[in-house]
Structure formats: structure tokens, C-alpha cells
């Protein structure tokens, strides 16, 4: 689900910010990216489900609030 190219760029940026943190020579960036993506995606389903429940008020959605959120994000 995650865009591996975007994640690669993200990880490279994070490692640049943490200049004292180096990837060991026996770990390839492609393997690191794939493993990080799979690790992150394992939690994605649960995260989406929790956000769905919260957004839709556990089956009793506040449609006025949702309309406001729609307008808010359209303006951005």
C-alpha cells in the first residue's frame, strides 16, 4: 500500500537528519525500505479501522461535523 519510492525518500531524509545514525553495510536500502513498509502496513488496517470508528462516531455520525470537515479540507 505504501509507495516504496516515497518511503525511500522519507527514510533517506530521516537518516540525513540523524547524521550519527548509519545503516550497517550488510543491510541494503531496498531491504530496509521493504521491511519498514511491511512493518508499517501491519498496523495500517487497525489504524484505519480506529479512525473510521472515530470519524463516524461508532455508527452515529455527526453529519454536520463531517460537512464542516469536508469544507475545511477543500479549502486547503
Protein Blocks (a to p, Z undefined) as FASTA:
>chain_A
ZZfklmmmmmmmmmmmmmmbccdfklcfklmmmmmmmmmmmmmmmmmmmmmmmmnonoia
cfklmmmmmmmmmmZZ
